[in-house]
């Protein structure tokens, strides 16, 4: 799984950054590698959801979606100063 992610990261960067794309030179091949690796990644995730331990998968999702005491402590320790505008507002 890690290798697939690194392949996606490398090919994605080479496709996104023009200087890297020129340095590699074989853009269509990189695009094919990127697309097929992404398809394999998605297939692996679907297999985990279909055939994996759903109870543990739900527990992991629940843990990722909730803030526990350590998260709240970290958020309180590093306050983010607000500017003259509210978060997300533009001039």
C-alpha angles and dihedrals in degrees: 000000000000092000092052091051092049091048089051091048094048097045092043091053091047090051095044101044110065094207091055091045091055092045092053093042099192100088097159091054091049091049091051092048090049095049095046093046090051090050090052091048092052091046090052091051091049090051091051091051094045101040103020131095100284094191092058091042090055090047090052092049090048091050092050093049098050132071115229129194093276091054092050091048090052091048092050093046095056107044115192111223115231120225126214090287130064119252109288096012120130133200 
